[in-house]
Structure formats: structure tokens, C-alpha cells
């Protein structure tokens, strides 16, 4: 079911982009914001708590005139992870591990479908609500030095969000993302793996 949902979003985004690109209105923005990140492990063997991080990068938006529908894509730097208390289990405590801050440095390529309310008798020039959702492709470019884990080269996540556009220049949105594939696993227990989770407040300025 999860794989089918990912394929649906990806294929639908590509079809829309290819069929209507000639008539689409494209623009780009700088985007940044704080992010609360966490890791969801298969089993609750140790305590895991979320950490505060950030997201920064560029975003492109392609809207199709008269429809209110479009896609957004971009390239963003993410610092994901969580605090993992490995010291609660002897299998890691005897090696000297304790409450570890696990960091995942990733380049994220989002590909989202979006809908923006653009027919509000001119009000959309001041404020225009929007919603979006779709897959994020995360490429691992670095990680913290915690040798208790081995890291995937990247992972796939899904995001949903919504917000408002102000004066056709600023966008403020809130997004939730959950990993669909594992981001890391422990060295000693092969089946003890985790997927990423994050809440992000995003502010974008369009040029």
C-alpha cells in the first residue's frame, strides 16, 4: 500500500509536469525554517526523543493558470535525527554508549502536488491558502560519529502540509514528514532500524 501511494504521487506529478509545462507559470524562492526531528524504531528498546534542527534551500513552484493546481520541487539541506539513549541496554552500555545525539545530514529533493486558492475576487493577491503533499527523496551526505549505527545512503519520505501565501511573495507553511524506508539501523542488532519523522515550519520568499 505504501509503495503504491508513493508511485501514485510520483507518476501523477510527472504526468502533470509534462503535459502542462508549456502553459505553466514557474518561479523560485529561498526557503528556511526550524524543524523538530525524530526517529521511529521498529521496537521500543530504548528511549528516543526529538531534537530541534533546521531546513534551508531553494524551492521552485510551477502553477497551471486557471486551475489552482501545480507542483513544487526543490533542493534543501536537512539535519535530521534524534536523541537515542543506548545506555539503557547492556548490549551498547558496555561499549561506552549513553544518551547519543544521532545526526543525519541530507540533501532533500521534494516533489509535491499542490493546490492554491486563486479565485477569490482579487483577495488572492493579498492572501492565498494552499495545501500540498508528495514524496521527498533524501540523499545522505554525512552523519554524526556514532559507530553503533550503520546508515542508509538515503531514504524516501512522504510529506503533507499547508499554509498561506502573502502578497504573492511570502509563503508560510507547516509540514509533517514521515519516512517510508529506513534511514539507519544498529550494527549489533540487524533488525533494529529506524525511519525519520519531522515537523517543519517553513518560510519562503519568491523572487
N, C-alpha and C positions, 0 to 999 in steps of 0.2 A: 504494500500500500504506500509506504513512504517513497520507494523508488518510483512508483507510478506518478505520485504527486510531483516529485522533482522533475521527472521527464515532461509532465504536462506543462508546468510553468516555463521550463526552458524552451520547449518546442513552440509553445504559443508566443513567447516573447520574440523568438527568431522569425516566425511567420509574420507577425505584425510589423517588425522592423523591416523585413524585406519587401513586403507588399505596399507599404505606405511611406517608405523613407523619402521618396521624391517630393511628397507634399508635407512632410513633417517640418516642424519648427524646432531647431536644435539650439541649445545654449549650454553653457557650462558654469560651474560655481566652485568656489573654495568652501570646504566643509570641515567642521571640527566639533568636538563635544566630549563631555565626560561619559564614562562607561562603567557600569557595575558588572563585573565578570565573575563567573563561577565555573566549576567543573562538576559534572554529574557522573558519578561512578556507577558501575553495574551493581555493586554491593556496598552496603553501608558498613565497611570495615573500620574506617577512621572518620574523624570529624573533618568536614570540609566547609570553609566559609568563603564568602565572596570578597573581592577586593575592588578598590577604586582604580580605574585606569582611564585611558582616553583613546579617541579615534580622530584621525586627521587625514585629509587628502583632497582629491578633486572629484567632482560629480558632473556627469552630463545628463541632460534631460531632453528627451525628444517627444514632443506632444503633437498629436494629429488634430489639425484645426477643425472645429465644429463638433468633435466627438467627446472631448474631455478625457480621452484615453491616451496613454503614451507609455514609454518605458524610460527607466533611468539606469545608468551604468556608471562605473567609476573605478578609481584605483585609490585605495585607502590603506593607511598603516593602522594596525590594531595591536594592542598589547593585551592579550587575553590571559586567563589563568585563575588561580585561587590560592588560598592558604590550606595546605593539607597536613594534618597532624600525624605524620608517620610514626612519631614516637609512641603512639598508643599501642603499637603492636611490636612484639619482640622481634619479629622477622626483620624489621627495619631499625628498631631501637638499638640493637646490639651493634649495628654498623655506625651508630652515632647520629642517625637522623632524628629530627624533632619536629617542630612546627615549621614546615617548609613553605616558602613563598615560591610557587611554581609560575613561571612566566613563559608565555608563548608569543613571540614576535612574528606577526603575519602581514602579508600583503593581501588585501581582500579585494576581489572583483565582484561587485554586486550586479545582478541582472534582474530588475524588478519591473513588474507591471504596475502602473499607477492610474488612478482616476482623480481628476481635479474638477471641482465645480466651477465652470467657466461661463455659465449662462445665468447671471444673477442681475441683469439690467444695469450693468456698469459697476456693481458693488465688487465684482471680482478684481477690479483694478486696485482696490484697497485691501481687501482680504478675500482669500480663496482657500477653502478647506480642501484637503486631499488625503487619500489613503493609498497604500502600496503594499506589495508583497512579492516574494520570489526567492530564488536561490542566491547564496553567496559562495563563491569559490575562494577558499583561503589557502594561500601558499606560505608554508613555514620558512622564514628567513633566519631565525635564530631562536634560542631558548635559554632559560636560566640554567645555571650549572648545578642541577640536581640529578646525580647519576643513578638515583633509584628508579628513574623513568627512562623509557625509550619513546621517541617522538615520531609521529607520522609526518611524512613530508608535506602534508596538507590535509584539509578536511572540507567537507561540504556541509553548509548550514542553510536553514530557511529563516527568513525574516518577514515580519509584518510590522506595519507602522502607520502613523497618520500624523497630520499636523495642519499648519496654516501657512499660506504664502501672503506676505505683506508687501504692498506697493510694487508687486511684480519683481522685487529684488531680493527680499529676505524670505527664507523658509525656516520655520522652527518645527521640529518633529520629534516624536518619541517612538522608539523601535525596540522590539523584542526579537532576539535571535536564539535559535536552539540548534545544536549540532545534530546532523543526521548520520555522521560517521565518526569513528573515534579519533581523538586528537593525540592521545598518549596512552601508554599502558606501563605497568610496573615491570621491571626486569625479572624479579623473583617470582611473581605470580602472573603468568602469561594472560590469564583470562580477566585480570583486574584492570579494566580500561575505563576511560572517561571521555565524555563528549562535552563540548563547550556550551555555555549559556551566557547571555548578556542582555542587559538593559542599557539603552543608549539615548541620551538627549543630544540631538544634532541641530546645529545652526549652520545654514548655508547662505552664502552671498553670491548672487548671479551677476555675471559681467555682461 
